[in-house]
Amino acid sequence: MARPSKHDGVLYRRSGSKFWWMRYRDRSGIRRQEPTGTANWQEAQRKLRERLQARDENILDIVRRGERLSFNEWAEFFLENYSKPPMRMPKTHDANLRPVKHLNAAFGSQMLATVSADGIETYLRRRLQQRVEWKTVGGIVQGGRLKPATVHQEFRVLRRMLNVGVRKKLLAFNPCAGVEFPMKLKGLFRPHYVPWSEQQRIECHAPRHLRNAVRIITETGLRVYKELTSMKKDQVDLENAVVWISDSKTPNGVAEVPLTELAAAALRDQLEIAEDGPYLFPSDANPTGHQVTLKTVWAATLRRAKIPYFRIYDLRSTYATRLSAGGVADEWVTQLLRQGDAKVFKKYSQMKLQMKREALQKLHRHANESASVLGQAG
């Protein structure tokens, strides 16, 4: 009869080595011996606990495979399986290629499990000191330093790559959680809330088709290019006050979208100026196509209205903020946005704070004085 084990797992040092080794038994009872790769007893103890937990959760083989997987191999797997359609749009995949190229240059030769928070912070600092380079006939030309937003985009791609690794149990945790971006980013990824007075100024200086687009987005939350400018006339049902979105960024986006009276009026006006083509927003350059971009006319309209530039996509954020500020439950706002993740409200909380500040500016500060005067008169 086998003698019962006194300890679930132990740490020990081999003769002539300063590193700790761990010994434990897997679920089948086979004894395993592995190096922890560290001379620190507490760090080695943490790795032993992770091994025992992985064994108990029956994911030990997956964890061990993750430690043998290089960052370069994981980056290639990520781009092929989690960056392309149907997981992400083609434009998102194209945007991921450049950051992954730089990340591979820095971490490609490392094992995926050895990527640390300190190594990531060192990479970010080094990238912020580098300059933009582009190839010409005469050779490589250097420009100014990289923008912090560019480096932060690389950090965001790395964070998502490692998050997928955590979900696949190839990593115990994401080291990006312990990283502090070394430079403060002003207003990055923070949507602009459009007050009604500002929207009226924009519509007053906008051409007719852009005025209709602004009104439709702020009343329905449609995505600008994927859903609105590519919309066909047969997707609009004014009689039932809905539009049908047949193709969207995510599967949740494919749905019927209800229309308010303002949105229906804007769609009706756009149908009048859309001429005979199939599209609601026909292209001036291509008679058989639709509007591909509104960036030029949008920037010109904001200049005429004397409003600082912000993205036209922020009109969709304004729609969500107005719903939330109007008392609509977050679950319903998520459904009206046709989002699959309620975390989208994290970026709208800042906009709701701005709306509260605007309300405070309208406070009648002499109300108490007026009340006291009336009391004395009475």
Secondary structure, 3 states (H helix, E strand, C coil): CCCCCCCCEEEEECCCCCCEEEEEECCCCCEEEEECCCCCHHHHHHHHHHHHHHHHCCCHHHHHHHHCCEHHHHHHHHHHHCCCCCCCCHHHHHHHHHHHHHHHHHHCCCEHHHCCHHHHHHHHHHHHHCEEEEEECCEEEEEEECCHHHHHHHHHHHHHHHHHHHHCCCCCCCHHHHCCCCCCCCCCCCCCCCCHHHHHHHHHHCCHHHHHHHHHHHHHCCCHHHHHCCCEHHHEECCCCEEEECCCCCHHHCEEEECCHHHHHHHHHHHHHCCCCCECCECCCCCCCECCCCHHHHHHHHHHHCCCCCCCCHHHHHHHHHHHHCCCCHHHHHHHHCCCCHHHHHCCHHHHHHHHHHHHHCCCCCHHHHHHHHHHHC
